[in-house]
Amino acid sequence: MIEAPPRGAWAIEVKRSTAPRLARGFHHACEDIRPAKRYVVHPGEDRFRLANGVEAISLPELMRELAALDREGAAR
């Protein structure tokens, strides 16, 4: 989990498979935390939606998302 004020928490799970399947624990954690974003990082380049609002994303793309948060925070 990453805290991304003011946007809230992000739930992130990392997988080695290009066809990622989320662990049951990820879903349970999301029920408890209620994150603003839910990501599963995979080694492919595609970005696509999975069930329950989870987005599959590459590590470079996730890093760009985090960098954008950092720029937004610095602008305040």
C-alpha positions in Angstrom: 0.0 0.0 0.0 1.1 3.5 -0.8 -0.3 6.6 0.9 -0.9 9.3 -1.8 -2.3 12.3 -0.1 -4.7 13.9 -0.9 -5.8 11.1 -3.2 -5.8 8.4 -0.6 -4.2 5.0 -0.4 -3.2 2.9 -3.4 -3.1 -0.9 -3.2 -0.3 -2.5 -5.3 0.5 -6.1 -5.9 3.5 -7.2 -8.0 3.4 -10.3 -10.2 5.9 -12.0 -12.5 3.2 -13.3 -14.9 2.1 -11.3 -18.0 -1.4 -12.7 -17.2 -1.6 -11.7 -13.6 -4.1 -13.3 -11.1 -4.6 -11.5 -7.8 -4.3 -13.3 -4.5 -7.3 -13.6 -2.3 -5.3 -11.5 0.3 -5.2 -8.6 -2.1 -9.0 -8.5 -2.3 -9.4 -8.8 1.5 -6.9 -6.0 2.0 -8.8 -3.8 -0.4 -12.0 -4.5 1.5 -10.3 -3.3 4.7 -8.4 -0.4 3.3 -10.7 0.8 0.5 -7.9 2.2 -1.6 -8.5 5.0 -4.1 -6.6 3.0 -6.8 -5.8 -0.7 -7.1 -2.9 -1.9 -9.3 -1.3 -5.1 -10.1 2.2 -4.6 -11.6 3.2 -7.1 -14.3 6.2 -7.5 -16.6 4.3 -6.8 -19.8 3.8 -3.4 -21.5 0.0 -3.3 -21.7 -2.3 -1.5 -19.3 -5.7 -3.2 -18.8 -8.5 -3.5 -16.4 -9.2 -6.6 -14.3 -12.2 -7.3 -12.0 -13.2 -5.1 -9.1 -11.6 -1.9 -10.2 -8.0 -3.4 -10.4 -5.8 -2.1 -13.2 -2.9 -4.2 -14.5 0.1 -1.9 -15.2 3.8 -2.2 -16.1 6.4 -1.0 -13.6 7.5 1.9 -15.8 3.9 3.1 -16.1 3.4 2.9 -12.4 6.6 4.9 -11.9 5.2 7.6 -14.2 2.0 7.6 -12.1 4.0 8.0 -8.9 6.2 10.8 -10.5 3.0 12.6 -11.4 1.9 12.5 -7.8 5.2 13.8 -6.7 4.9 16.7 -9.2 1.4 17.5 -8.0 2.6 17.5 -4.3 5.5 19.8 -5.2 3.2 22.3 -6.9 1.3 22.9 -3.7 
